[in-house]
Amino acid sequence: MSDFRSGFVSFVGRPNVGKSTLMNAIVGQKFAITSSKPQTTRKAIRAVLNKENGQLVIVDLPGVHRPRTLLGQRLNDLVTSTLTDVDVIAFCTPANERIGPGDTHIVQDIERFPKAKKIAIVTKVDTVSKERLAEHLMAVSALADWTEIVPVSALTGDQVELVSKILVGQLPVGPKLYPDDVVTEESEDDLICEFVREAALELVEDELPHSLAVTLDEIVESESKPNVHVSLWVERDSQKGIVIGRGGSMLKTIGSKARAQIEEALGYPIHLSIQVRVAQDWQRSAKQLGKLGF
């Protein structure tokens, strides 16, 4: 066991570059919700991958962006505080988007964490030609002196195993940090709330995603299946009607999609009840952010 490796790695990058999807692909299980909408991830989510020669703890983080609200600032602060302690920082950039000022800023920013080794991961390679991928790899190479640069497709699984092998190889020698039966620090309560938010994110209008938050009210056990009660929060009364939909149609669809995901994750059936509530401009209120768990 003298060459056994263990440690923490964080994926960083702009919002919606495939960080959460890649984490789920590496660990082979869904812990982080994914969406086509930016800034889906709002907290540090830890998933554990056990290999014969090491234990990799992946800390999925929110995308780094220019904050426009108190929530946005707190998410950026979360990224900074987490990166201080990780062993490897993996900068993620999608092959189907040009390197831009946001990428350059993030790469410069992670240089503030000298403890961590730096690798670059080019995501979504299944969406571009070989010529375009080669061009992107050259652009990424010019950004910094990376320990490794690896292209990957989390969707097709191409080179996912190689990414995990490279990440484990960059970790320091050390004992396991978690028991073998621990695969995440996410509680069942957290998973329930996140799957409800994921279902809502994909269904509501473009201006709404940033305004959505979900909290767990209670779980009432019963002889048949537990009754799970959650609150889906919005910022304005006008948004409440959009989420509920005509005759409750939108909320019913959200509940159906979320329940299927929750039941798959938990391994047993549930009854899901969603109450839509308003917390006025909660993204900008310290009091409301605290109430909603931020």
C-alpha positions as CSV (number, residue, x, y, z in Angstrom):
1,M,0.0,0.0,0.0
2,S,3.1,2.3,0.0
3,D,2.2,3.6,-3.4
4,F,-1.5,4.1,-2.7
5,R,-2.7,7.6,-3.5
6,S,-5.5,9.7,-2.2
7,G,-6.7,13.2,-2.3
8,F,-9.0,15.9,-3.6
9,V,-9.5,17.2,-7.1
10,S,-11.8,20.1,-8.2
11,F,-13.1,20.8,-11.7
12,V,-13.2,24.5,-12.5
13,G,-14.3,26.5,-15.5
14,R,-17.0,28.7,-16.8
15,P,-20.7,27.8,-16.2
16,N,-22.1,25.0,-18.3
17,V,-18.8,23.5,-19.6
18,G,-19.7,20.0,-18.5
19,K,-18.0,19.8,-15.1
20,S,-20.9,18.0,-13.3
21,T,-21.6,15.7,-16.2
22,L,-17.9,14.6,-16.2
23,M,-17.9,14.0,-12.5
24,N,-21.0,11.8,-12.8
25,A,-19.3,9.9,-15.6
26,I,-16.1,9.3,-13.7
27,V,-17.8,8.0,-10.6
28,G,-20.4,6.0,-12.6
29,Q,-23.3,7.4,-10.6
30,K,-25.3,10.6,-10.6
31,F,-24.6,12.9,-7.7
32,A,-24.5,16.3,-9.3
33,I,-27.5,17.6,-11.3
34,T,-26.9,18.7,-14.8
35,S,-28.7,21.1,-17.0
36,S,-28.3,23.1,-20.2
37,K,-28.9,26.2,-18.1
38,P,-25.8,28.1,-16.7
39,Q,-24.9,28.0,-13.0
40,T,-26.7,24.8,-12.3
41,T,-24.2,23.8,-9.5
42,R,-24.6,25.9,-6.4
43,K,-22.5,24.1,-3.8
44,A,-19.4,21.9,-3.4
45,I,-20.5,18.3,-4.0
46,R,-18.1,15.5,-3.1
47,A,-18.1,12.1,-4.8
48,V,-15.6,9.3,-4.0
49,L,-14.1,7.0,-6.6
50,N,-12.2,4.0,-5.2
51,K,-9.5,2.5,-7.5
52,E,-7.1,-0.3,-6.8
53,N,-4.2,2.1,-6.5
54,G,-6.0,5.1,-5.0
55,Q,-9.0,7.0,-3.8
56,L,-10.1,10.1,-5.7
57,V,-12.4,12.6,-4.1
58,I,-14.0,14.9,-6.7
59,V,-15.3,18.2,-5.4
60,D,-17.7,19.6,-8.0
61,L,-18.0,23.4,-7.8
62,P,-20.1,26.1,-9.2
63,G,-18.9,27.7,-12.4
64,V,-16.9,30.8,-12.0
65,H,-18.6,33.9,-13.3
66,R,-18.9,37.7,-12.8
67,P,-21.3,38.0,-9.8
68,R,-24.4,40.1,-10.2
69,T,-26.0,39.1,-6.9
70,L,-25.0,38.2,-3.4
71,L,-25.6,34.6,-4.2
72,G,-23.2,34.9,-7.1
73,Q,-20.5,36.4,-4.9
74,R,-21.0,33.6,-2.3
75,L,-20.7,30.9,-5.0
76,N,-17.4,32.5,-6.2
77,D,-16.2,32.7,-2.6
78,L,-17.1,29.0,-2.2
79,V,-14.9,28.1,-5.2
80,T,-12.0,30.1,-3.8
81,S,-12.2,28.6,-0.3
82,T,-12.4,25.0,-1.7
83,L,-9.4,25.4,-4.1
84,T,-7.2,26.4,-1.3
85,D,-7.2,22.8,0.0
86,V,-7.4,20.5,-3.1
87,D,-4.5,18.5,-4.5
88,V,-5.4,18.9,-8.2
89,I,-7.3,21.6,-10.1
90,A,-8.7,20.5,-13.4
91,F,-9.6,23.3,-15.7
92,C,-12.5,22.3,-18.0
93,T,-13.2,24.0,-21.3
94,P,-15.6,22.7,-24.0
95,A,-14.2,21.8,-27.4
96,N,-17.2,23.4,-29.1
97,E,-16.5,26.9,-27.7
98,R,-13.6,29.2,-28.4
99,I,-11.2,30.2,-25.6
100,G,-12.4,33.5,-24.3
101,P,-11.6,36.2,-21.7
102,G,-13.5,34.2,-19.0
103,D,-11.3,31.2,-19.6
104,T,-8.2,33.3,-19.4
105,H,-9.3,34.9,-16.2
106,I,-10.0,31.6,-14.5
107,V,-6.6,30.1,-15.6
108,Q,-4.9,33.2,-14.2
109,D,-6.9,32.9,-11.0
110,I,-6.0,29.3,-10.3
111,E,-2.4,30.2,-10.3
112,R,-3.1,31.7,-6.9
113,F,-3.2,28.1,-5.5
114,P,0.4,26.9,-5.9
115,K,-0.2,23.8,-3.8
116,A,-2.4,22.1,-6.4
117,K,-1.2,20.5,-9.6
118,K,-2.9,21.9,-12.7
119,I,-4.3,19.8,-15.6
120,A,-6.6,20.9,-18.4
121,I,-9.6,18.8,-19.6
122,V,-11.2,19.5,-22.9
123,T,-14.8,18.4,-22.7
124,K,-17.5,17.7,-25.2
125,V,-15.1,16.4,-27.9
126,D,-17.9,14.4,-29.5
127,T,-19.4,17.7,-30.8
128,V,-16.4,18.8,-33.0
129,S,-14.3,17.5,-35.8
130,K,-10.7,16.2,-35.3
131,E,-9.4,19.4,-36.9
132,R,-11.4,21.7,-34.6
133,L,-10.3,19.6,-31.5
134,A,-6.7,19.9,-32.5
135,E,-7.1,23.7,-32.8
136,H,-8.7,23.9,-29.4
137,L,-6.0,21.7,-27.8
138,M,-3.4,24.1,-29.1
139,A,-5.2,27.1,-27.7
140,V,-5.5,25.4,-24.3
141,S,-1.9,24.5,-24.3
142,A,-1.0,28.2,-24.8
143,L,-2.9,29.2,-21.7
144,A,-0.6,27.7,-19.1
145,D,2.1,25.1,-18.3
146,W,-0.2,22.2,-17.7
147,T,0.9,19.0,-16.1
148,E,-1.5,17.1,-18.5
149,I,-4.0,18.1,-21.2
150,V,-6.6,15.4,-21.9
151,P,-9.7,15.5,-24.3
152,V,-12.8,13.7,-23.1
153,S,-16.5,13.1,-23.8
154,A,-18.5,12.4,-20.7
155,L,-21.5,11.8,-23.0
156,T,-20.0,8.9,-25.0
157,G,-17.5,7.8,-22.3
158,D,-14.5,8.4,-24.6
159,Q,-11.4,8.7,-22.4
160,V,-13.3,9.0,-19.1
161,E,-11.3,6.1,-17.7
162,L,-8.1,7.8,-18.8
163,V,-9.1,11.0,-17.0
164,S,-9.7,9.1,-13.8
165,K,-6.3,7.4,-14.2
166,I,-4.5,10.6,-14.7
167,L,-6.2,12.3,-11.8
168,V,-5.4,9.5,-9.4
169,G,-1.8,9.5,-10.6
170,Q,-1.5,13.2,-9.7
171,L,-2.6,12.6,-6.1
172,P,-0.1,12.5,-3.2
173,V,0.7,9.1,-1.6
174,G,-1.5,8.5,1.4
175,P,-4.2,6.3,3.0
176,K,-7.9,6.2,2.1
177,L,-9.8,9.3,3.3
178,Y,-13.2,7.6,3.2
179,P,-14.4,4.1,4.0
180,D,-15.1,1.9,0.9
181,D,-18.9,2.1,1.3
182,V,-18.9,6.0,1.2
183,V,-19.5,7.3,-2.3
184,T,-20.7,10.8,-1.6
185,E,-21.2,13.3,1.2
186,E,-24.5,14.3,-0.3
187,S,-27.4,13.4,2.1
188,E,-30.7,11.9,0.8
189,D,-32.3,15.2,1.7
190,D,-29.8,17.1,-0.5
191,L,-30.4,14.7,-3.4
192,I,-34.1,15.1,-3.2
193,C,-33.9,18.9,-3.4
194,E,-31.4,18.9,-6.2
195,F,-33.4,16.5,-8.4
196,V,-36.5,18.7,-8.0
197,R,-34.5,21.8,-9.0
198,E,-33.0,19.9,-11.9
199,A,-36.4,19.0,-13.2
200,A,-37.6,22.6,-12.9
201,L,-34.5,24.0,-14.5
202,E,-35.1,22.1,-17.7
203,L,-38.8,23.0,-18.0
204,V,-39.1,26.7,-17.0
205,E,-38.4,29.7,-19.2
206,D,-34.9,31.1,-19.7
207,E,-35.2,34.0,-17.2
208,L,-36.3,31.8,-14.3
209,P,-33.5,29.3,-13.6
210,H,-31.4,31.6,-11.4
211,S,-34.5,32.4,-9.4
212,L,-35.2,28.8,-8.4
213,A,-34.3,27.2,-5.1
214,V,-35.6,24.1,-3.3
215,T,-35.8,23.2,0.4
216,L,-37.0,20.0,2.1
217,D,-40.0,20.6,4.4
218,E,-40.5,17.1,5.8
219,I,-40.6,13.4,5.1
220,V,-43.6,11.6,6.5
221,E,-43.3,7.9,6.7
222,S,-46.3,5.7,5.8
223,E,-47.0,2.0,5.4
224,S,-46.9,2.2,1.6
225,K,-44.3,4.8,0.7
226,P,-42.9,8.0,2.4
227,N,-44.5,11.3,1.6
228,V,-41.8,13.8,0.7
229,H,-42.8,17.5,1.0
230,V,-40.6,20.2,-0.6
231,S,-40.8,23.9,-1.3
232,L,-39.8,25.3,-4.7
233,W,-38.9,28.9,-4.2
234,V,-39.1,31.8,-6.7
235,E,-38.4,35.5,-6.3
236,R,-41.6,37.1,-7.5
237,D,-45.3,36.4,-7.5
238,S,-45.3,36.5,-11.3
239,Q,-42.8,33.6,-11.4
240,K,-45.0,31.5,-9.2
241,G,-47.7,31.3,-11.9
242,I,-45.2,30.3,-14.5
243,V,-43.8,27.4,-12.4
244,I,-47.3,26.1,-11.5
245,G,-48.6,26.4,-15.1
246,R,-52.1,26.4,-16.4
247,G,-54.2,24.1,-14.2
248,G,-51.0,23.0,-12.4
249,S,-49.7,21.4,-15.5
250,M,-46.1,22.6,-15.3
251,L,-45.8,21.7,-11.6
252,K,-47.2,18.2,-12.3
253,T,-44.6,17.7,-15.0
254,I,-41.8,18.9,-12.8
255,G,-43.0,16.6,-10.0
256,S,-43.2,13.6,-12.3
257,K,-39.7,14.0,-13.7
258,A,-38.2,14.7,-10.2
259,R,-39.9,11.8,-8.6
260,A,-38.5,9.4,-11.2
261,Q,-35.0,10.6,-10.6
262,I,-35.4,10.5,-6.8
263,E,-36.8,7.0,-6.8
264,E,-33.9,5.8,-8.9
265,A,-31.3,7.4,-6.6
266,L,-33.0,6.2,-3.4
267,G,-34.0,2.8,-4.6
268,Y,-37.6,2.9,-3.4
269,P,-40.9,4.6,-4.3
270,I,-42.0,7.9,-2.8
271,H,-44.9,10.3,-3.0
272,L,-43.7,13.8,-3.9
273,S,-45.5,17.0,-3.0
274,I,-44.2,20.3,-4.2
275,Q,-45.3,23.7,-2.8
276,V,-44.3,26.8,-4.8
277,R,-43.4,29.7,-2.5
278,V,-42.1,33.2,-3.0
279,A,-39.0,34.7,-1.2
280,Q,-38.8,38.2,-2.6
281,D,-35.4,38.8,-4.4
282,W,-33.8,36.0,-2.4
283,Q,-30.6,36.0,-4.4
284,R,-29.8,39.5,-3.1
285,S,-30.9,39.1,0.5
286,A,-28.5,37.8,3.2
287,K,-31.4,36.8,5.4
288,Q,-33.2,34.9,2.6
289,L,-30.0,33.2,1.5
290,G,-29.4,31.9,5.0
291,K,-33.0,30.6,5.1
292,L,-32.5,28.8,1.8
293,G,-29.2,27.2,2.9
294,F,-26.7,29.5,1.2
